[in-house]
């Protein structure tokens, strides 16, 4: 309701005294303190002759008397800020008050502050005048969802993007403004203004053929309604476009018109653009000295309108607002300290909590130290395994390779049968030792702790053995097994049990097929090795074929080894051990 009354008051200048009197009587009759406060704000707004001291006094009243009425407090702040900004040009104080309005709106939101969108628009305009276009865009975007004046917000956002030399974003919002003129059935001048702004975007992009008709529409519309500022804004870029087309007469006519309106409106922000285009005109028409004079004027205007001082004013206002916030926080802290002194029992609770926290921290710190030592121990073990693996590979491996090569060289020479047999045994033994050393190096290498590496080596060994003996070989493993972690002892013993079983099947069972399978069954890993060979009696063969070693290796890793075999029925060896995640 108050927003409607405010709109009536602002639009009805002649009726303001009567409105104030009527509303004041109504407020007193009904005891409506909110309406009384509203009348006071409107009365202050309606008197343009308020001096700075009176504005300061009214601002102090708003701070103290309207704390419980955030909607009216925001309204009063905006009125004071407008007085500071427009009437007294105390920009620093104006921005300080605008910052208070922002804080109120962020705290209470559009539900409590009925002029939410309008106030953001008002603050955005102040930042626009100070050439802080990014801040202006940020504020208008906050207010835009809550306004009925879509065209004003979209058009102003587009203009800010123009000033930031971002024509693509500007066109996006200006197109929204153009749509708003249709949706809200706005006067034709609004559409004309937006088309002119879109034309100016094309002008910045040097798309002069697209820009010229739109800016011309803007100029014609401005002249039709007598808006000299709008006409000035259109005449300057349009003159520049005609210069690119070498239409000197049209360009000069527009520059004369622009100069006239500059003198009548004293629109300082346009001087810089006017002087640049005028300088270009004189240069192109053969007056370089005069062109230089206008260029110097443009440079002086740039310096005069430099936004550094403006930014400093805004910064000082922000600092003042921050200092006020710090003072409020300090007051809260003092109150808290006083309350703490009164309630001494709180100190006891805090001490007890702190002591408990100390014990907890100490416990977890000790636990972390233990874990750290354990990790370091594991790291040292891994490094030792890595070094051992490398040393065995480089030293012992190379030595055995040399022995094998020397033996092969001797075998290639004529030798007595006895010596040849001995050399053959040396070669076979050396190769066997090389293979065993390779298995040991593989088992201690820490980079192979994943089960997928174990499966790959098993598959390769089994396939190689079966291929050499012309035996069909199948190898199946559940996908989940590849992701299991394998400790060094487990990896080594599983592999050696597997190797012994496959070796026995190939060499002694006379089998035609060997099937290997790995699966997980109720948190246990099961490895099964089956062949269709001649089979044997495990009890009768226990002393041979490595069965004792296989059982010992299974015991070392807490696994269960079952050997099922009978003569002429093949053999099945099942190793079951707990899963390691």
C-alpha positions in Angstrom: 0.0 0.0 0.0 2.8 2.4 0.9 4.4 2.0 -2.5 1.1 3.0 -4.1 0.9 6.1 -1.9 4.5 6.9 -2.7 3.9 6.8 -6.4 0.9 9.1 -6.0 2.9 11.5 -3.9 5.8 11.6 -6.4 3.6 12.2 -9.4 1.3 14.8 -7.8 3.6 17.7 -7.1 0.9 20.3 -6.6 -1.1 18.0 -4.3 1.7 17.1 -1.9 0.9 19.4 1.0 -2.8 18.3 1.0 -1.7 14.6 0.8 0.7 15.0 3.7 -2.0 16.6 5.8 -4.7 14.0 5.0 -2.3 11.0 5.6 -1.0 12.5 8.9 -4.6 13.0 10.2 -5.4 9.4 9.2 -2.3 8.0 10.9 -3.0 9.9 14.2 -6.7 8.8 14.1 -5.8 5.1 13.7 -2.6 5.1 15.6 -0.7 3.9 12.6 3.0 4.6 13.4 4.1 3.1 10.1 2.0 5.6 8.1 3.3 8.4 10.3 6.9 7.5 9.5 6.0 7.2 5.8 4.5 10.7 5.9 7.7 12.1 7.5 9.8 10.5 4.8 7.6 11.8 2.0 7.5 15.3 3.5 11.3 15.3 3.7 11.5 14.1 0.1 9.1 16.8 -1.1 11.2 19.7 0.3 14.1 20.2 -2.1 15.7 23.0 -0.1 17.0 20.8 2.7 20.6 21.7 3.6 23.3 19.1 4.4 22.9 19.5 8.2 19.2 18.7 7.9 19.9 15.7 5.7 22.4 14.4 8.3 19.9 14.9 11.1 17.1 13.1 9.2 19.5 10.2 8.4 20.3 9.9 12.1 16.6 9.8 12.8 16.2 6.9 10.3 19.0 5.0 11.9 17.5 5.2 15.4 13.7 5.4 15.0 13.1 3.1 12.1 15.1 0.0 13.1 11.9 -2.0 13.5 10.6 -0.9 10.2 13.1 -2.1 7.6 10.9 -1.2 4.6 10.5 2.4 5.7 14.2 2.5 6.8 15.2 1.5 3.2 12.9 4.1 1.8 14.3 6.8 4.0 17.9 5.8 3.2 17.2 6.1 -0.5 15.7 9.6 0.0 18.7 10.8 1.9 21.1 9.3 -0.6 19.3 11.1 -3.4 19.6 14.4 -1.5 23.3 13.8 -1.0 23.9 12.8 -4.6 21.8 15.2 -6.6 21.2 18.3 -4.4 24.5 18.5 -2.5 26.9 16.4 -4.6 28.3 14.8 -1.5 29.0 11.6 -3.4 31.0 9.9 -0.7 28.1 10.2 1.8 25.6 9.2 -0.9 27.4 5.9 -1.6 27.8 5.2 2.1 24.0 5.5 2.5 23.4 3.4 -0.7 25.6 0.7 0.9 23.3 0.7 3.9 20.3 0.2 1.6 22.1 -2.8 0.0 22.8 -4.4 3.4 19.1 -4.0 4.4 17.9 -5.5 1.1 20.3 -8.5 1.4 19.2 -9.0 5.0 15.4 -8.8 4.5 14.9 -9.6 0.8 12.1 -8.5 -1.6 9.4 -9.8 0.7 10.0 -7.2 3.3 11.4 -4.4 1.2 8.6 -3.5 -1.2 10.7 -1.1 -3.3 13.4 -3.8 -3.7 13.8 -3.6 -7.5 13.4 0.2 -7.7 16.1 0.7 -5.0 18.6 -1.5 -6.8 17.8 0.5 -10.0 18.5 3.8 -8.2 21.8 2.6 -6.8 22.8 1.1 -10.1 22.2 4.5 -11.8 24.6 6.2 -9.3 27.3 3.7 -10.1 26.6 4.2 -13.8 27.2 7.9 -13.4 30.5 7.1 -11.7 31.4 4.8 -14.6 31.4 1.7 -12.5 29.5 -0.3 -15.1 30.2 -3.8 -13.7 28.8 -2.9 -10.3 25.8 -1.3 -12.0 25.1 -4.5 -14.0 25.4 -6.6 -10.9 22.9 -4.4 -9.0 20.4 -4.3 -11.9 20.5 -8.1 -12.3 19.6 -8.4 -8.6 16.6 -6.2 -9.0 15.4 -7.3 -12.4 13.5 -10.5 -11.3 11.3 -8.4 -9.0 10.3 -5.5 -11.3 7.4 -4.8 -13.7 9.6 -2.3 -15.5 11.5 -5.0 -17.5 12.4 -2.5 -20.3 14.2 -0.1 -18.0 16.4 -2.9 -16.5 17.2 -4.7 -19.7 17.9 -1.5 -21.6 20.2 -0.1 -18.8 22.1 -3.4 -18.5 22.6 -3.3 -22.3 23.9 0.2 -22.1 26.3 -0.8 -19.4 27.7 -3.6 -21.6 28.1 -1.0 -24.4 30.2 1.1 -22.1 32.3 -2.0 -21.3 32.8 -2.5 -25.0 31.0 -5.8 -24.9 28.5 -5.5 -27.8 27.5 -9.1 -27.9 26.2 -9.1 -24.3 24.7 -5.7 -24.9 22.7 -6.9 -27.9 21.4 -9.9 -25.9 19.9 -7.7 -23.2 18.8 -5.0 -25.7 16.9 -7.6 -27.6 15.1 -8.5 -24.3 14.3 -4.8 -23.9 12.9 -4.7 -27.4 10.7 -7.7 -26.6 9.5 -6.0 -23.4 8.3 -3.0 -25.4 5.9 -5.3 -27.3 4.8 -7.3 -24.2 4.1 -4.2 -22.1 2.8 -2.1 -25.0 5.2 0.7 -24.3 5.3 4.1 -26.1 7.2 4.1 -29.5 10.0 6.2 -28.0 11.1 3.2 -25.9 11.4 1.0 -28.9 13.3 3.8 -30.7 15.8 4.1 -27.9 16.5 0.4 -27.8 16.9 0.2 -31.6 19.4 3.1 -31.4 21.3 1.2 -28.7 21.4 -1.9 -30.8 22.6 0.2 -33.8 25.3 1.6 -31.6 26.5 -2.0 -30.8 26.7 -2.7 -34.5 28.6 0.6 -34.8 31.2 -0.6 -32.2 31.5 -3.9 -34.2 32.1 -1.7 -37.3 29.0 -3.2 -39.0 28.1 0.2 -40.3 25.5 -0.9 -42.8 23.5 -2.5 -40.0 24.1 0.3 -37.6 23.2 3.3 -39.7 19.4 2.7 -40.2 18.9 1.8 -36.5 20.8 4.9 -35.3 18.9 7.0 -37.8 15.6 5.8 -36.3 16.9 6.7 -32.9 17.8 10.2 -34.0 14.5 10.8 -35.8 12.6 9.6 -32.7 14.6 11.9 -30.4 14.0 14.9 -32.7 10.3 14.1 -32.8 9.9 14.2 -29.0 12.5 16.9 -28.5 14.9 14.8 -26.4 18.2 16.6 -27.1 20.3 14.2 -25.0 19.0 11.3 -27.0 19.5 13.1 -30.2 23.1 14.0 -29.2 23.9 10.3 -28.5 22.7 9.3 -31.9 24.2 12.2 -34.0 27.8 11.6 -33.0 28.1 7.9 -34.1 25.9 8.5 -37.1 28.3 11.3 -38.2 31.3 8.9 -37.8 29.5 6.4 -40.0 29.0 9.0 -42.7 32.7 9.8 -42.5 33.6 6.2 -43.3 31.3 6.5 -46.3 33.0 9.8 -47.3 29.7 11.7 -47.0 31.3 14.9 -45.6 28.3 17.1 -45.8 26.0 14.8 -43.9 28.7 14.1 -41.3 29.3 17.9 -40.8 25.6 18.6 -40.5 25.3 16.0 -37.7 28.4 17.3 -35.9 27.0 20.9 -36.0 23.7 19.5 -34.5 25.7 17.6 -31.9 27.7 20.7 -31.0 24.5 22.7 -30.5 23.0 20.1 -28.2 26.2 19.8 -26.2 26.1 23.5 -25.5 22.4 23.3 -24.6 22.5 20.2 -22.4 26.1 20.4 -21.1 26.2 16.6 -21.3 29.9 16.2 -20.3 30.1 12.5 -20.9 29.6 13.1 -24.6 32.3 15.7 -25.1 35.0 13.0 -25.4 33.2 11.2 -28.2 32.3 14.4 -30.0 35.9 15.7 -30.1 37.2 12.4 -31.4 34.7 12.3 -34.3 35.2 16.0 -35.0 39.0 15.5 -35.1 38.5 12.7 -37.5 36.3 14.9 -39.7 38.9 17.7 -39.9 41.7 15.2 -40.6 39.8 13.6 -43.5 38.7 17.0 -45.0 42.2 18.4 -45.1 42.6 20.3 -41.8 45.2 18.4 -39.9 46.1 21.3 -37.5 42.4 21.7 -36.5 42.1 18.0 -36.2 45.0 18.0 -33.7 43.3 20.7 -31.7 40.1 18.6 -31.4 42.2 15.5 -30.5 43.9 17.4 -27.7 40.4 18.5 -26.5 39.3 14.8 -26.5 42.4 13.9 -24.4 41.7 16.6 -21.9 38.1 15.4 -21.6 39.3 11.9 -21.0 41.5 13.1 -18.2 38.7 15.3 -16.8 36.2 12.4 -16.7 38.7 9.9 -15.4 37.0 7.4 -13.1 39.9 7.0 -10.7 38.6 9.8 -8.4 35.1 8.4 -8.7 36.3 5.0 -7.7 38.2 6.5 -4.7 34.9 8.1 -3.5 33.1 4.8 -3.7 36.0 3.0 -2.0 35.9 5.6 0.9 32.2 5.0 1.3 32.8 1.3 1.4 35.5 1.8 4.0 33.2 3.8 6.1 30.5 1.1 5.9 33.2 -1.5 6.8 34.3 0.6 9.8 30.7 0.8 11.0 30.3 -2.9 10.7 33.6 -3.4 12.7 32.2 -1.0 15.4 29.0 -3.1 15.6 31.0 -6.3 15.8 33.2 -4.8 18.5 30.1 -3.8 20.5 28.8 -7.4 20.2 32.2 -8.7 21.4 32.2 -6.4 24.4 28.7 -7.6 25.3 29.8 -11.1 25.0 32.8 -10.5 27.3 30.6 -8.9 29.9 28.1 -11.8 29.8 31.0 -14.2 30.2 32.2 -12.4 33.3 28.7 -12.7 34.9 28.3 -16.3 34.1 31.5 -17.8 35.5 30.2 -21.3 35.3 30.6 -21.1 31.6 34.4 -20.8 32.0 34.4 -24.1 33.9 32.5 -25.8 31.1 34.8 -24.3 28.6 37.9 -25.5 30.6 36.4 -29.0 30.9 35.7 -29.0 27.1 39.1 -27.7 26.3 40.8 -30.4 28.5 38.7 -33.1 26.9 39.6 -31.8 23.5 43.2 -31.8 24.5 43.0 -35.4 25.5 41.2 -36.3 22.3 43.7 -34.4 20.2 46.6 -36.0 22.0 45.1 -39.5 21.6 44.6 -39.0 17.8 48.0 -37.4 17.5 49.6 -40.5 19.1 47.5 -42.7 16.9 48.5 -40.7 13.9 52.2 -41.0 14.9 51.8 -44.8 15.1 50.2 -44.9 11.8 52.9 -42.7 10.3 55.6 -45.1 11.7 53.8 -48.1 10.3 53.5 -46.4 6.9 57.2 -45.5 7.0 58.0 -49.1 7.9 55.9 -50.3 5.0 57.7 -47.8 2.8 61.1 -49.0 3.8 60.0 -52.6 3.3 58.7 -51.7 -0.2 62.0 -49.9 -1.0 64.0 -53.0 0.2 61.9 -55.3 -1.9 62.4 -53.0 -4.9 66.1 -52.8 -4.3 66.4 -56.6 -3.7 64.4 -57.3 -6.9 66.7 -55.0 -9.0 69.9 -56.3 -7.5 68.9 -60.0 -8.1 67.9 -59.1 -11.6 71.0 -57.2 -12.4 73.7 -59.2 -10.6 72.5 -62.8 -10.3 70.5 -62.8 -13.5 73.3 -61.5 -15.6 75.7 -64.0 -14.0 73.4 -66.9 -14.8 72.9 -65.6 -18.3 76.7 -65.6 -18.8 77.0 -69.2 -17.5 74.3 -70.3 -19.9 76.0 -68.5 -22.8 79.4 -70.0 -22.0 77.9 -73.5 -21.7 76.1 -73.1 -25.1 79.4 -71.9 -26.6 81.2 -75.0 -25.4 78.4 -77.3 -26.6 78.9 -75.9 -30.1 82.5 -77.2 -30.0 83.4 -80.9 -30.5 83.2 -82.5 -27.1 83.6 -86.1 -25.8 80.2 -87.6 -24.9 80.9 -87.5 -21.1 81.8 -83.8 -21.1 78.9 -83.0 -23.4 76.4 -84.7 -21.0 77.9 -82.7 -18.1 77.6 -79.4 -20.1 74.0 -80.3 -21.0 73.2 -80.8 -17.3 75.0 -77.5 -16.4 72.9 -75.7 -19.1 69.6 -77.2 -17.9 70.4 -76.5 -14.2 71.4 -72.9 -15.1 68.1 -72.3 -17.0 66.2 -73.9 -14.1 67.9 -71.6 -11.6 67.2 -68.6 -13.9 63.6 -69.5 -14.0 63.4 -69.8 -10.2 65.3 -66.5 -9.7 62.8 -64.8 -12.1 60.0 -66.1 -10.0 61.6 -64.8 -6.8 62.2 -61.4 -8.4 58.6 -61.2 -9.5 57.3 -62.2 -6.1 59.1 -59.5 -4.2 58.6 -56.7 -6.7 56.2 -54.2 -4.9 54.8 -52.8 -8.2 53.1 -56.2 -8.8 51.0 -56.3 -5.7 47.7 -56.2 -7.6 46.1 -59.6 -8.3 45.7 -58.8 -12.0 49.5 -59.1 -12.4 49.5 -62.5 -10.7 46.8 -63.8 -13.0 48.6 -62.5 -16.1 51.8 -64.3 -15.1 49.9 -67.5 -14.3 48.0 -67.4 -17.6 51.3 -66.9 -19.5 53.1 -69.7 -17.7 50.2 -72.2 -18.2 49.7 -71.4 -21.8 53.4 -71.7 -22.6 53.7 -75.1 -20.8 50.5 -76.4 -22.5 51.5 -75.2 -25.9 54.9 -77.0 -25.8 53.2 -80.2 -24.7 50.3 -79.9 -27.2 47.8 -79.8 -24.4 44.5 -77.8 -24.6 44.6 -75.0 -21.9 41.7 -72.9 -20.6 42.1 -70.1 -18.0 39.0 -68.4 -16.4 39.0 -65.8 -13.6 36.1 -63.8 -12.2 36.5 -60.0 -13.0 36.4 -59.0 -9.3 39.6 -61.0 -8.6 41.7 -58.7 -10.7 41.1 -55.8 -8.3 42.2 -57.7 -5.2 45.4 -56.8 -3.4 48.0 -59.6 -3.0 50.7 -59.6 -0.3 54.2 -60.8 -1.3 54.0 -64.1 0.6 50.5 -64.9 -0.7 51.4 -64.0 -4.3 54.6 -66.1 -4.2 53.0 -69.2 -2.6 49.9 -69.1 -4.8 52.0 -68.9 -7.9 54.5 -71.6 -6.9 51.6 -74.0 -6.0 50.0 -73.2 -9.3 53.3 -73.7 -11.1 54.0 -77.0 -9.5 50.5 -78.3 -10.2 50.6 -77.3 -13.9 54.1 -78.6 -14.3 53.1 -82.0 -12.9 50.0 -82.2 -15.1 51.9 -81.5 -18.2 54.9 -83.7 -17.5 53.4 -86.7 -15.7 49.6 -87.0 -16.2 49.6 -87.6 -20.0 46.6 -85.3 -20.1 45.0 -83.7 -23.1 43.3 -80.8 -21.3 44.1 -78.5 -18.4 41.4 -76.2 -17.0 42.2 -73.4 -14.6 39.5 -71.3 -12.8 39.5 -68.6 -10.1 36.4 -67.5 -8.3 35.3 -65.8 -5.1 33.0 -68.0 -2.9 31.8 -66.5 0.5 34.7 -64.2 1.1 37.2 -66.9 0.0 39.4 -67.1 -3.1 39.2 -70.5 -4.8 41.9 -71.6 -7.3 41.0 -74.9 -9.1 43.4 -76.8 -11.4 41.9 -79.8 -13.2 43.3 -82.2 -15.8 42.0 -85.3 -17.6 45.2 -87.3 -17.2 46.0 -90.7 -15.8 45.6 -89.6 -12.2 47.4 -91.0 -9.1 46.9 -92.0 -5.5 47.8 -88.9 -3.4 48.7 -91.1 -0.4 51.0 -93.3 -2.4 52.6 -90.3 -4.1 52.9 -88.0 -1.1 56.7 -88.1 -1.0 57.1 -87.1 -4.6 55.9 -84.6 -7.2 56.3 -81.7 -4.9 53.0 -82.4 -3.1 54.7 -81.9 0.3 56.0 -78.5 -0.8 52.6 -77.5 -2.1 51.0 -78.3 1.2 53.7 -76.4 3.1 53.1 -73.3 1.0 49.4 -73.5 1.5 50.0 -73.6 5.3 52.2 -70.6 5.1 49.3 -68.4 3.8 46.6 -70.0 6.0 45.1 -71.7 2.9 43.4 -75.1 2.5 44.7 -77.4 -0.2 42.6 -80.3 -1.4 44.0 -82.8 -3.9 41.4 -85.1 -5.5 42.7 -87.9 -7.8 42.4 -91.6 -8.6 44.1 -93.6 -11.2 42.6 -93.1 -14.7 40.2 -90.4 -13.5 42.3 -87.2 -13.8 43.3 -84.8 -11.0 41.6 -81.8 -9.3 43.6 -79.5 -7.0 41.6 -76.8 -5.1 43.3 -74.1 -3.1 41.0 -72.0 -0.8 42.2 -68.9 1.1 40.6 -65.8 2.7 40.1 -62.8 0.4 42.3 -59.8 0.9 40.6 -56.6 -0.3 
